[in-house]
Amino acid sequence: MSEEKGFDEKQKNNDPDLLEEQQFITEKIVSKRKKRWIRRLFTFLFVILCAAGFGVTARYFFLVSGDELIKLFKIEIPVVRETVYVYTEKTPAPTPKPSPTVAAKASVTPVPGATVTPSPTKKPDDVPETTPEPTPILSVTPFPSVEITPGPDVTGIPEVTATPTPGEDPGNMGNDPEEKAVYSYVRFMEEVMEVAQNVKGSIASVDGISTGTSFLGEEYEIRTNTTGLLLGQDGVDVLILTDLASLEEVSRVEVRLEGSDKVYAAKVYNFDRDFGLAIVSVPISSMEKEVFDSLVYGVTCRPEDIKNGLPVFELGRANGYPDSLSFGIISSRGNVYGIKDAEISYFTTNWQIYSGASGFVFNMDGYVVGMLTQSVPASTDRQVPCFITLSAIEDELNILLNGGKLVNLGIYANSYSGYGDDKEEKVTGLYVYQVVAASPAYTAGLRIGDMIVEINGNRMTGMAELMDILTASAPQQPLSIKYYRRSPEGLRELSGVAVLTSK
């Protein structure tokens, strides 16, 4: 076998055709394969370089005109937001302000030759259980260069009024009631202005802008100005509470913040028509760092801190003009105004209502008490403005601040405790005086005149219980409702299931 193999090799080496074929393969085919791999490698590197160059170019143009491209191609970029809550805190008791020091009585050193009769001394039995500390004695020494003629005998301790010298603290004024009243009022208003200055940073000016075209074809703008309250930021936007009525059907929104001359583009982030409230958002990225760091957020007080006669002040468009302030007292509280699936708690003040007025009410501790809104109609016959108690709708505000929607049941109701005939036991619950057509409540069988007594096993005694259930519920969640209905045979106990929808 080895000899045959060696013979074949010799034949191949001696065969000119085979040698020519071998040379052709070596020169033409093998060399082309090597060049092909080199070309492929260069092509691959070229593609990588082109892709890198395209990526760098695309990134540059995206950074320059990214917002326009997002709008053009309607690209949805997921945004991670932090949870925002209305910050409520128990209002501390007001610190009593020190009353002005008044020298009501003073002792005069008798002049030579004058006789002073001492006041009668009380017996030990007449001394009260708590003896006040004696008032410091103010001694008045005659001017040495003035000759003094002895006068009549002085009996007792006379009343002396000290006249303040220039630059002296007016707290040492005398006991004139008018002087003390003027001094107290001036000092108190200074304190009001000091508190107002501290919380003024939480107030924003909000403009709703709509455009139109005149009959001559010229475009024009209509601006509606209202007041906003900064409630917090979610890491993406600063969120501002304002009145919805001023922002409906506007093409754009602009916001002016305290401490900045810049006008910030904003948008209506969330709203609820029943409450008449809107949340306006201003991107944090559009703000200067020093402006963002200096923002002040409103802090709401508790409902129990709202009392008749409480001194309060309003910031915003209090008298219908921008950047105005009104001071007064709460004249009534605990009033309610019924809306769909809820009721608005509001209070009134001793101010009169002004056209175009809007604003937020603060107490003397700087906490937000209420908001003036067009959702609660004013008493037009008495010209009394009505202010929403914000702390009473804290849960609803938290939902709106975090981009959620309030759920819809579809009833107008109020608490009632005398439902039933005289022969039967009276029923307490929510009396339904209106049902929205095709609403979850209507589908569940509720009608005007029904009395709701239980929802999901919870006893209904007022609208507050219903509002708590709805704010803790989600769309498509079923509610088991137990209610009564009058009939010729008496009260009928009925039940139904309402599947909540989103507003």
C-alpha positions, 0 to 999 in steps of 0.5 A: 500500500505504501508503495502504491501511495508513493507512486501516486504522489510521484505521478501527481508531482510529475503531472503538469495538469495537476501542478497547474491546477494546484497552482491555480487553487493556491493563487486564485481561490485561497488568496480570494478567501483571505481577501474576503475575510478581510473585506468582511472584517472591514465591513463589520468595523465600518458598520459599527463606526456608522452605528456609533456615529448615528447614535451620537448624532441622534442623542445630540438631536434628541437632547436639543429637540427631544420635547418636540420629537416626543410631541411629534411622534407622541412618545409616552415616557413613563414618569416615576412620581413620589406619593404626595399627601396634604400635610395636616398638623394639629394647630398649637394653642395660640401663644398669649401675647404680652399686654403693653406695660402701663404705669397705672399708678405711681408714688410721688416723693413729697416735697419738703413741708408736705405731709403724706397720710399713709393708706390704711393697712388691711387686717390679716383676716382681710388678706386674700388667699393669693396676694399679688406682687406689689407694683414697682414704685416709680419715684419722680424727683424734682428737677434741681434747678426749679424752685418748688413751693410747698402745696397742700397736704397730699392724701393717698396715692394720686394718679400720675400719667407718664408722658413718653419721651421721643424714642421711648417704647410706647408700651410705657404709655399711660392709662388712656383707653384710646392710647392703649387701644391704638397701641394694641391694634397697631401691634396686633396688625404688625403680628398679622403682617409678620405671619402673612409674610411667612406664609406668602411664599405658598401663594401663587398667581395662576392664569388661564389663557384662551385664544380667539379670532375676531371678525377681522381675522385677528387673534386675541387672548383672554386671561383669567386670573385666580389664586393657587396654593402650593401643596407639595411636589412629587419629584417631577412637578410642583403641585398647586391647588386652585379653582377649576372654574377659572381654568375650564376650556383654556388653551394654556396655563401660566403660573407666577411664584412668589420670589420669582419674576419668571412666568412658568408654563403649567398644565392642569394635572388633575381636577374634579368638577363636583368639588370644583377643584383643580391641581396645576403642575409646574415642572421642577426642571423649569425652575431655578434651583434657588426658587425651588429651594425657597418654595413654601408649602401650605399646611392645613389646620384641623376642622376642630380648630375653626371657631367662630370669632377666630382671627383670620386673614386672606391672601391672593385676590382677596378684594378682587385685585392681585396680591391683596390681603384682608383681615377679619374673623370667622363669622359662622362655621359648620355649614354644608353644601350638598354635591354629588356623592359628598358635601362641602363643609364651609365657613363664612367671614365678616368680609363682603364678596368682591367680583373676581375674588379668590384666595386662601384663608390663614389663621394666626399660626400660619395654617391654612383654614379654607379656600374661596371657590366658585363651587360653593355659591355665595349668599348673594342677598347678603354678599357673604363669601363662602370658604371651603374647609380644606382639612375636611376633604383631605382624603379627596385632595390626596387622591387628586394630588397623586393623579387618581380620580374620585369614584362615582356613585351618583346620588345627592343625599343628606342625613335624616333621622325621621324616616318612616310613618308615625306607626313605625319606628323612625329610621336614621340614615342618608335620605336620597333626594336625587339620583343621577340617571344611568349611574351605579346607584340608579343601576343598583335600584336606588330612587328619589326618596329612598333611605340608605342605612348601610353600605358594605355593613357600615351604618350610615348616619351622615355624609361623612361615612359615605365620603370615607367609604368612597375615598377608600374604594376604587373603580369597578368595586362593588358596594352592597347597599341596604336601604328602605323605601316607603310604600302603601304597606309601610317601609320596605327593606331593599338591597342592591349592589352598585359597581362604582365607576370613575368620574 
